[in-house]
Amino acid sequence: MVITNPNGTFKPTLFNVALSSLTEDTQFQLTSVRLNHVTDATGKMTDAISGITYTIYVPDVLAQLNIKVDSTTPVITQEQLEARMASGDDVFIEVPTAETFIRPYAMSYGAFSCTIRAPFVKLL
């Protein structure tokens, strides 16, 4: 069966993919932690936190990925991460890859922009 679309557009949710399809690992090296702040109506950042972005290194694809989590408290702060990395320790987190989805939001010329959302992460 061939799926046809009369106006040439598709909903991006058609292309959602679980992170487990890219890698079998569930434990990743953490390289950065960033707090996502809520913006007000004028576009200024407030003190309220809407989520946390963890940057991890995925050796299977030789890339760093940003994983967003809808949590208001990080499992480790950026300062704590930098202190542990300065002392020579690697920090790892566990990500439920089967429940973490890659969701594209813009596609053009064969490339797409996406967000990667996880329900939670766990510090190891």
N, C-alpha and C positions, 0 to 999 in steps of 0.2 A: 504494500500500500504506500502510495506516495502522498505526503502531506503537502498540500498547496496552500498558499497564502495570497489572496487576491491583491493586497496592497503592498506586499513585499516587506512587511515588518513582522517581527516576532517578539513575544514577551521575553525579557531576559531570564525569567524564572525557568524557561525551557532548558537553559544551559547550566542550571545548578549542578555542581559536582561535589561529592564528599571528598575531604582531604585524604581520606584513606585510599582513594583511587590513585593518588600521586606517590604515596609512601606507605610502607608497612610499619614504620617506626611510630611510636607514640610519645617518645621522650626526645626532647630537643634542647639544644644549647640556647640559653636566653642571652641576647646581646643588648637589649634596650627595653625600657619600660616608659610609657608615656601616658599621662592622664589626659582624657578628652573632656574639655570643659564645655558647658552649655553656653550658648551665646544668647544675648537678649535681642529684642526687636530691632535695635540699632546696629547689631552685629558685633557688639563688644563682648568679650569673654567675661563670664561671671565666675564666682567661686564654686558653683555647683558642678559636680562631676557626672557626666553622662555615661562614661565607660572607660575602660583601660585598653591600651594597645600594647601588645607584647611583640617585640621583634625577635624571631627565632631563626636559627640556621638549620636548613633542611639539607643534609648531605646527599640525599637521593637525587635532588634537582640542582644541587650546587648553588643554592640561592638563599637569600634571607627573605622571609615572609612576615608581613604584619598581620597578627591575629587580634581581632577585636573581641572583647568580652564585655557584656552588659553588667558590670559590677562597679561598685563605687570605691572599693578598697583593693589595692593591688596586693598580690601575694608577696611581693618584695618591691621596695622602692628603688628608684634609679640610683639614689645615693648608696644604698646598701649593696646594690649590684656592682656599682663602680668600686666600692671598697673591697668586695670579695674578689673581683677580677684583678684589682691592683695587687692583692696578696697572692695571686697566682692560681686561685680557685676558679673552676668553671662552674656556672650555675645552670642547672637543668630544670625544665618544667615538663609536666606530663599534660598532653592535650588529647581529649577524646576525638580522635580523627574520624571515627565513623559518624559522630554527631556534629562535626565541624564542616561547614559548607562554604565553598567558593561560589560567590554570586556575582556575575558580571552586571555592570550597570551602564556601560557604554561600549559600543563596538564600532570600529571604523577602519577601513583599509586592512582588514585581516588581523587586527590587534584589538584587544579588549582591556578595559579597566575593570577591576573587580574588588570586592571586599571579601574578607575571610572572617567569618564569625564562629566563635566557639561558645558553648554554654558555660564553660568554666575552664580554668587551668589549675594545676596543682604543683606546688613547689616540691622538688625532690631533694 
